[in-house]
């Protein structure tokens, strides 16, 4: 049968006000919003229900197979530590909102967070983390060992070199928060139903229509009608995804946590007023050099360890939830403690906190949490079933922030905080392979507290995606880093002899050890060759999409800000905006035929946008259009430099003159007998082409270009030179320099908004009305040597005012170049300070672009 609500009862035994509100909410009349079913009543699902109800969507049912509010998932055993500062601005913003909301619910105590360093490397990392706090607006203080010992008296301060203290960090009581959220959302009409299993999701015509449920104790099946289904099932997420054929790249992983016996040293510590639920007044403590964290629990200490071997848990090995058997000490997410795995961590803990030497372990368990291939959460709508959404692999730290963002996506269609780092569509197909997910998620467990360099590639798995030029790159001594599964040359050792031949003003400067990692002075020689002769760049990993059919032009004109209704051969740089005028992506659209376009995109998120927009257009009565990702079946060489035309002319009869193939035009030509799409574009600011061919022709194309280029000084060049050259030209990188949180004018991209397009494209009116307080600003570093890596705070008049996005040494201009979001009132020549590992680095606001402002080289 089909009904609005399941007939199975909520068998929770809770007698709290929250549970009373939940059971009485079933009679509240539904009014606004779509019919929503949330699977999972942990801290993410409960927060999402509350956020939706606050926005007027009250036709919401939250289901969980466990009892309420102690459902038996990760929320139910989470130790509750909330450290806000993260290398990701997005994750930090999500955490700060979580702190604010849980404080409002009286489920958070700001006891502070203390991160200690016992090695010089960690101390330097804490300076870097302090910089992130200043960049993202989280107050933090670097303290000496004595102050660290004063704040956490159990600490052996003699073992500590320094510490970072974040006063607004603290402890969340996750179950208390869920109870409060159930009460509040329930009072607004949301219905919470515990002890009920989801047995299926109905999908018709590619869209969710309902959810099938049954009592967890067994019994008949019922169906809830739904327009939107959101999986907030935590480590059960992959099984829920299976119900609609959606791969969820998540691995349940066991993590050890123990509670010590009572410590006399804590007997007289005063309790926190109003926050007995967290049982602590001492700050949380992280000993990341040994993969450990600590929290006070009345007169005992809770210890969490990531120092043990990865312990992935197969779905079939997770005990099925028995609602009647879930207690604080027994639940499916609490596995048996493996004492032998904890022995090294106990020894390390006694060394750091000597008082533990007289204590023991009162309780321990291996608690299940979710890990993903890149450590990020999984948020977004499934491409397999429209209306099926996910908010998975979300820890307590970011729970309310993620829930708010998902609610904003559902209700307003755009979140306040940019979510591209969490988007479910960010993964390439190879990254969804079961073996890949298991290995990379396990490695992320191992590295959860490691010091990770921004360019540091994973060591395994590698060689998953190779361009057809790979064998030639190996012969030239390419040093590969990895991104999206692709092997990408960053420089070529074959070019090492060219470094000694560089002019004096191009000679590479000595770097500090951090910025020198995953870098080589060879990049200077490759940049020089690009500016003065000729270079070949492997552009194959960049996403390419064909949009074809009678609906192609209307679709692209609706989604993008540029006028793409031009003659065949025209190439247009466009922005894809959201409803607020924020930049969802930047796209290069080439019109290959009347009804065929090639789109240069930024990744799978763009493909997902195009595919879903095409489906929506067709459903609304538009003309058919196909969207095809051609990245794996094609390849691309960037053939750039002042000698590019002369070299390429030896391989083709095509007219390569300015009259024959102008800048930002394309044509299909033959090069050495190979059919090639030649687009006259240049991301490095020099004359040249992006040359696209079928993958099977790639090696022959490379060899032909290489042979033709040899008399003209050609070199193979890598991403290090590429990034430096594009910054000198002021070319932006979406996701790094700008996101949905930035408008086109503020990002310096107002030129990409076509004033003559008759179509009211997405975000057009909003972009015209935006008034962003900050601007993407070009800086040069005064000392000529210090090279920021990105995300460092920028100070104006001594106060944090913004942060670095991209940076590199500008070989052409002979000094480091950085872009940063800074107040709009700054003018050329103004002095600012970049804080680099706690060291002030003077910089100057500079007019852009630094090289060839008129663009004459590209049009040469």
N, C-alpha and C positions, 0 to 999 in steps of 0.2 A: 504494500500500500504506500501511498504518498501522503505526507502530512507536513504542516509547517514546522513542527517540532517533534523530536523523538518521544516515544511513549515510555521508554525505559527510564526508571527513576534515577535520581542522583543519590548514590548510596554512600556519599561521604558521611563520616561520623563527626565532623567538626561541628561545634556548637557556637562558633563565633558569629558576630554580627554580619560578617561578610557572607558566611554560608547561609544565614537567614535571608539576606538580601538576594542571594543567588536563587534560592528556592522559590522566593516570592515573585521574582522578576518575570516568570513565564506568563503572568497575566497582564503585563504592561503592553499597551497597544503600540504597534509598530507605526512609524510615521515616515521619517526621511531616510534617504540613502538607499543603496542597493542591499539585497539580501546577502549577508556575509556569514560564512562559516569559518571559524578559526580552529585549526586542529592543533591542540596543545595549549594547556592552561598554566604553563610555567610563567616565568617572569616576562618573557617576550610576548606570548599570546595574551596574557592578562593586561599588559601595558597597551598592546595594540587595540584591544577591545575598549579600553578606557579612552585612548586617543580618538578612536572613531566616534565613540559616543559623544565626546566633547565637541566634535564637529557636526553633530546632528545625525550621524548614521547610527541608528539604534536597533535596526533589524539585524542584530548580530547574535550569533550563537557560538559559544566557545565550548569545545568538546575536549575531554581528556579521558584516557583509559584508566587513570588512577583517581583516587579520591581527592577532593578539594579541601583545603588549599595545598596539602602535602601530596603532590601527584606521584612522586617517586622518580622523577627525572633529575637532570643535573641541577635544576634550581633547588631541589629539595635538600641537597647535601652541599651546595656551594659554600665555601668558606667566607665569601662575601668581601674579599679585598678589592677595593676600587682604586687603582693607580691610574690617573687620568692622562699623563703626558705620554705621547706616542710619537713615533717618527711621522705618522700620518696625521695631517691636520683634520681630515674627516673623522678619524677614530677619536681624536682628542675632543672634537666638538660634540660627538655623540656621547662621550663619557661625561663631559661637563653638564650636559643636559640631564643625563641619568642622575648625577649627584643632586642637581637642583630638584628634580621631581621626587626622588626617594626621600630627600630631606623634607619636602612638603608632606609626604605620607608618613612622616615620623618612623621611617625605616632605614635611616642612614645616620651614622655618627661620624663627624669629621674629626677623627682622632689624629689625622695626619699620616703621611707616608714618609718613610725614611729608607733611602737606598744607599747602601754602604759600598765602598770600594776597598778592596784589599790588594789590588794590583795597580801599577801605574796606568795600564791600559784602561782599566775600568774607571779610574779617576778621570782620565781624559774623556771617556764616554759620558760620565756624569756632567762634565762641562758642556758637552754637545747636547745632552738631554736638557740641561738647564736652558740652553739656547732655544730648543724646541718650545719649552714652556713660554719663553718670552715671545717667540714667534706666534704662538697660538693663543696667548692671553691667559696662561695659567701661572699664577704666582708660585715661585719656587726659590729656595735659598740654598746656596752651597755652604756647608758648615764643616768645621774642623773636627778631628776625632773627639776632642773633649766635649764639644757641644753635642755630637752624636751620642756619646755616652751619657750625657745628662738627660737627653730626651728618651733614651732607652736604657735604663740603668743595668739591665742584665748583660749589656754588650761589653765585651773586652775591647775597650777603645784602643789598646795598644796594637791590636791587629788591623786597625782601620787607618787608611790614609786620608779619608775624607768621606763626605756623604752629601746627598741631595735631600732636602726636606721640602715637602709639598704640604702646606697646612690644610688645604681643602680636600686632600685625599682622605679616605676613610673606609669604614666598614658598613656594608649593606646587610640588612636582614632580609634575604630574598623571600622567604616564606611569609614573613610579616608583610612585606610589600604586596605580595600576591593576594593575601587576605584583604588588605585595604583596597586594592584595585578591584577585586571582585565586589566588594561592598559598594564602591563608588559607581563603577560601571553598571552594576546590577540595579542601583537606584535610578539609573537613567534608562533602563529598559533592556539592557543586555542580559542574555540568559546564559548561565554557566551550567554545564552538565558534566558531572564527573562519572567515573566508573562505567564509561561507555566507549567501546572500540569503534574506530572507523574501519569499515570493511571494504569500502569502494568509493570511487568518485565517478559520477556519471558525466560523460562527455559526449555531446552530440554536435555535429557540424563544427568540430574543432573548438568547442567552447564548453566550459563546465556548466552543468545544469543542476547538480545536486550532490549530496553526500549520503552514502549508505552507512548506517550505524547499527550496532547491536550491543546489548548489555555485556560488560566485560565478563560477567559470571556465566554468560551463555543465554541463549534465547532467540526470539524472532528478530528479523531484520526490519529496520525502518528506514525511511528516506527523508532527508531535509532538502527542500528546494533551495538553490543558491545561485546567485549571479557571480559571486566572488568566493573563492576558497583560498585561505592562506595557511600554508603549512608552517607552523611554529613548533614542530615536533622534536626539535633538538636532535639528539643522536639517533632518533627513530626517523629522521627526515628522509634518508634514502628509501626506506620502505614505503613511506607516504608518496614519494616521487614515483615509485614504481607503479602506483595506482593509475597514473596518467602517462606512463612511459617516459618520465623525465629523469635523466641521470642526475644525481645529486652528488657532487664530488666531495664527500665528507666521510671521515673515518672516526668511529667511536674509539677513543683512546683512554686507557686507564691511567690515572695520575694518583700518586700516593699522598695520603694525608694522615697525620697522627695527632693525637692529643696527649700531652704529657700528664704525669701525675702532678699533684699539687706542689708548688714551690713556695717555701717560707718567704722568699724575697718578695712575693706578690701578695702575701696575706694582708698587708696593710695598705695596698694601693686602693685609693678611693674609687668607688663605682661611678660611672657616667650618669649624671642626672637625666632621667627621661629616656635613656637608651640602654636599659638593662638587657634588651634583646641581643645586643652585640657583646655584652660582657667585657668591655674594654675601655680603657682611657689611654693606655700607652699607644704610640703610633704603630702602624704596621711596619714591618721591617723586611727588606729584600736583600738577600746575599746572592746577587746574580753571578758572582764569580764561581759559586758552587751550586747554582741552579736551585736555590732554596728561598722560601719566604716564611715569615713568622707573624703570628698575631696573638694578642693576649686573649685568654678565655678565663675570666675571673682570676683564680690563683694558679692557673695552668697556662701552657703555651700550645697553640696549634701550629704545626709545621707542615708545610707543603713542599714536595720535592718533584723536580723535573730531571733529577740527576740519574735516574734509573733508565734501564733499557726501554725502548718504546714497547708498549703493550697494546697493540690494536686488538679490538674485540669484534669478532664476527657477529653479525646481526642474530644469527641463529643461536649464539651462545649467551645472549642477553636474556635473563629470566623474564618470562611474561609477567606483566603486572597483575598481581592479585590485590584488588582494592582493599580487601579485608585484612591483608597482611602488611600493608605499608605503614611503617612507623619511622620515627627519626633515625633509628638504628638499623632498620631493615627495609630495603627498597631495591628495585632492579638496577639502579645506577650505582649502588654500593656493592662492589665485589670483594671477595675475601682478600685480606691483607697478606702480602708476600713479604714476610719480615726480612728475608735475606736480601731483597732488593733495597731495603731501607738502611741497612747497616752502615754503608759508607756515609750516607747523609746524616745519620745520628752522630757519628764521630765528628764530622765537620761542624755540626750544630753545637756539640759540646765545646769545641775549640772556640767558636764565636761567642757562645753564651755559656760560660763556665758553670753557672748555677745548674745547668741541666745535668752535670756530672752526678749530682745526688738524686736525680729524678729518673723516672722510667717512662715507658709508653703505656698509657692507660687504655688507649683505644687507637685502632688504625684500620684504614680501609683503602682500597683502590677504587677511586671514584671515576666514573666515566664522563668525559667531556668530548667535544667535537673539534676535530682538526681538519683543515683543508689544505690543498696543494700549495697555496701561497700564504696561509695563515689568516686570510680575510674571511669575513662573513659572506653569506650567500643571500643576496636580496634581488628580487625582480620577478617578473612575470614569465612563466614558462613559454617557450616557443612551441611546445607540444600541445598545450591546451590553454586557449585564451581564458582569462579569468582565474587561472590557477597561479597563485603567487607564493613566494617563499620568503621567509625570514629565518634562516637557519645558521648554525654555527655562530650564534650570538651569545657571548658570555654576559654575566650580570653587569659587568663594567659598562657595556654599551647598550644594554637592553632597552631602556626607555628612549634613548636617542634613536635607535633603529626603529622602534615601534612608531615614534612620532614621524619619522621619515616615510615609512610605509603608509601610514595614514595620510600623509600629505600627498603621496603618489596616487593613492586611491581616490581621494576626495578632490584634490586640486590639480593632479597630474604632474606636479613638480615639487620636489622636496626643497626645504630651506638649505640643507647641507648637501653638497655634491656627493653622489654615491657611486661614481664610476668605478672606484676601487673595489666595491662590494658587488657590483652588478653580476648576476648569474651568467650573463652572456659574455663575460670577459675571457672565458676559457676557450682555447682552441680545441678542436676535436681530439687531438692527441692527448690533451691534458685531462680528458674525461675517461680515458682508458683506466680500467680497474687497477691494473698493476701500477700505472703511473700515480694514481691517486693514493694508493697505499704507501708507495715508497716516499713520495714527496710529503705527504701528511706526517709520516713517521719521522722524516728528517726535520720537519718544522717543530715537532715535539722536542727533538734533540737540541734544536737551535733557538728555542723560545726565549732564552735569556742571553744568547750569544751576541757579541758585538759584530754587527753586519755592516760591511762597507756598501755604499749606494750602488757600486758597480759589481759587487761580488756575485759571481754566477754560481748556480748549484753545480756540484761535482757529478751528480748522477740523478736521474738518467740524462744522458747526453746523446748527441748525434741522432736525434729523433727526426729533425726536419733539415734537410740539406738542399741548398740551391744546386742547380746543375753545374755551377762553376766550382763546386767545392774541391774537386781534385786539383784544379789549377791553384786555388787559394792555399791548399796544403803545400803544394810545390813551392809557393812563394813565401812560406813560413808564416802564414796567417796565425795571429793569436785570437782565438775565438772567445767571445762571451756569449751568453745564451739569453734569449727572450722569446716567450711564447713557443718554446720548443725549437726555435730556429737557432742554428749556429751562425753568428754574425761576426765577421772579422772586425777587430778594433784597430789593428795595425798589422803591417807585414814586415817580418824580420828581413826580407830581401831588400828592403829600403834602408836598412841601417847605414850602409856606406854613404848614403846621400846626406846624412846629418852633418858630417864633417865638411861637406861642400856648401853648406848654407851660408848666405851672406851674414855678416855680423848682426844686423838688426833682426834677423830671423832665428838666431841661435837660441835654443831652448834654455829657459832659466831653471835653476835648481828648485825643487819643490820640497815642501814638508813631507814627512813620511806618510801622512794620511792621504793627501791628494796625489802622491806619487804611486799609490797602490793601483793596480790594474791600469797603469798608464805607461807610456813610453815616449821619449823624446822623438822617436821616429814619426810620431804624428805631425811634428813640425815640418818635416821633409815632405810628407804627403800633402799637407796644406799648401806648402810652397809650390809643389808641382801643379796643384790644382789652379792656383792663382797665376802661374807663369807659363804653364805648358799644357798638360793634359792628364786627367786621372779617370780611372774606371772604378765606380762604386757599385757594390751589389745591393740593389734595392728590392730584391725578390721578397724579403719578409714583409714588406709593407702591404697592407690589405688592399685587394682589388676586387671590384664588384661590377658585374654587368647588369644594367637595368634596361629591359627591352620590352617592346610591345606598344600598342597604341596608347596605353595609359602611362608610359614611361615619362614623357614630358610633363604632363599634369602633376604626376606624383613628385618629381624632382622640383618642379617650380613651387609646389605647395610646401615642401619640406625645407628648401634652401633659400638663402637670402640673395643669391645672385640671379642674374637674368641668363638662364640656360637655353632659352628659345633663340638660338643663334644658328648661323649656317653650319653645315657639316664641317667638322675640322676645328671648330672653336673649342677652347678650353676655358673654363670659368672657375675661379676660386670663390667658394661659397662658405657660408656658415649655416649650420643647422642650429636653430634656436629653440628654447622651450617657451612656455607661455609667459614667462617673466622677462623674456628677452635675454636670458642667460645662454651661454654658448655650450650647446650639447656636443658639438663637434665642428671641425672644419673639414671641408670636402673639396676635392678637385674633380670637376665634372667635365669630361671630354665627350663631345658629340661625335660619335663614330659614323652613324648613319641617322636617317630621319627618326627612326624609332629604336635606336641602340645607343646607349651611353655607357662609358666606362667611368666608374667613380673610384677615385683614390680616397680611401677611408682610413680611419685610425684603429680599427679592430672589429671584433665580433659584436660589440655593442652597436656599432653603426649598421652592421648587417641586420641585426635584430630589429633596429628601428625601421630600416627600409622594408624588410619582409612584412612586419606587422602593419606598416602604413599601406603597403600594397594590398594586403588582405582587407583592411578597413575600407579602402577606396573601392574595391570591388564589391564589398558588401553594401556600400552606399550607392551602388549603381554606376560606378566608374568603369572605364575601359580596362581590359585585362592588362597585366604587367607581370613580368617575371623578374625575379632578383636572383642572381647566380654569383656565388663566391668563386672567382676564378684564380684565387691566389695560388692554389696547389697545382694548377694545370698550366700556369704561365710563369715567366721569369722576367726580371728587369735589370738592365744595366744603366746606371747614371754615367753618361759619357760627357764630361765637363772640363772646360778649360779653354783658354784663348786659341788653342790649336785644334779644337774639336771639329770645326767645320772642315778644315783642310784635310784632316785625317779621314773623316767619315766620307768625304767626297770621293775617295779612292775606291769605295766599296759599293757605291750606288749611283744610278743614273738620275735619282730624284733631284729636284731643284731645292738645294739647301740654302739658297740666298734669302735675304730678308724679304724679298718680294715673293719668293716661292714658298717659304715656310716661316712665317713671322713668329715672334715671341708669343707664347700662349696660343699656339695653333698646333694641330696635329695632322698626321696623314699616315696612311698605310703604304709602306714602301718596301722595296727589296734591298736587303743588305747582304752581299755575298750570296745571293740566291735564297736568302731566308726571308720569309714574310714577317715584317716587323711593324708594330704600331709605334711611330715616332712622335712623341709629344715634346714640343720645345718648351721645356720647363727647367728650372734650375733652383734647387733648394740650397745651393752653396754660393749663389750669386755670380756665376760665370756662364759664359756661352756654352750651350750644349743641349742635350736631349735625354729624356727618359726613353729607353728603347725596350719595348715589350715584345716577347716572342713566346711561342709554345715551349713548354718545359723540355720536350725532346729535342728542340733546336738550340737550347741554351748554350751547351758547351761549344757548338760550332760557332755560334754568335760571339761568344767570349773570345775564342781563338782568332776569329776574323778581325775583331776590333783591336785585339792586342797586337796582332801583326801589323795592322794599318797604323796603329799608334806609335809603334817603336821608333820610327824616324822622327816623331814629333815629341819625344820625351815622355811617353805615357808611363804612369805607375799605377799599380793597384793601390787603392786607398781605403781606409777603414772608418768606423764610426767615430773614433776620437777626433780625427781631422774634420769629418763631416759636421759634428756638433759645434766645433769651434767656428767653422766657416759660416754656418747658418746663424749663429749668434752675432757675428760681425755684421751680417746683413739684416739683423733684426727680425728674422723669420721666427714665428712662434711655434711652439710645440704644444698641441692640445693635451690636456690632462696634466701638464707640468706648468705651463705658463698661464693657461686660462682654463676654466671649467664652467659649469652652469652657474657658478656663483659670480661670474663676471660678465659684464655687458660688452658689446662690440667696441663702443667708443672708448671705454676705459682700457680695453685691451689693445688699443691701437689698431683696430680692425674695422673701423667704420667704413673704409673704402670697399669692404666686401658686401655692403648693403646697397643693392641696386636701387637707385631712385626711379628708374623707368619701368620696373617690373609691374605689370598691371595686376598681378595676382597678390592677394592678401596672404602672404606666406606666414607660417607659424612664427609668432613672436614679433612680427613687424611693428605693430603699434606699441607693444611693450618696450621694445628696444628704443624706439624714438622717445619714449617718456622716461627712460631710466636716467638716474643721476647718481652714479657710483661715486663714493667719496674718495676712492683710491684709483691710481693709474698704474699700469705696467710701465715701469721706468727703467731706462738703461743707465747702468753705472759702470764706471771704470775704476779699477783699484789703484790707489795712488802709489803704493810702493813698487808696483810693477811685477810683483812676484807671488803674492798670496792668492791662491786659487780656491775660492769657496766651492762647495760641492752641491749646494742647494739646501733650502729650508732654514738657513741661518737667519737670526733676527737682524733687522736693520734699524739703527737708532738715529733719530733726528733730534738734535739738541739734547742728547743724552738719554732720551726716553724711547722705548720700543715703539716703532711706528709702522712696521711691516716686515716682510720676509722675502728672502731670495727664492726665486723659482728655478731658473737655469743659470749656469755659470760655466765658464771655460777660459783657458788662456787664449787670447786673440792673437794669433801668430802674425797676422797682417798688420795689426796695430801695435804689437809689441807690449801688450799688457793684458791682465785678466779683465774679462767682461762678465758682468752679471746683470740679470734682469730681476726686478723686485717689485712687489705691490707696495706702493707708498702713497702718502697723501697727495691729492691732486695739485696742491698749491706749490709744490717744489718746482724750482726753475733750473734751467741749465746752469751749471757751475756751482750749485749748492753742495755743501759738504754734508756727508752722512757717514755713519760708522757701521760696518758689518762686524758682528760679533762671531768670531771663529774660534771654537773651543775655548771660549772665555777671553780670548785675546781681541782687543779692538783693532780693526783694520780700516783705515781711512779710505773712503771712496768718494767719487764725485758724480753728480748727476750730469749725464752727457746726452747731447743730441744724437738721435739715431736716424738711419743706420750709420754705423761707424765707417763702413766701406762702401764706396760707389753709391752715394745717396741718390743720384739720378738714374741708376740702373742701366748705365750705358754698356757695361760689360755683358750683361745678359742679352742685350739687344744688339750686340756688336756684329 
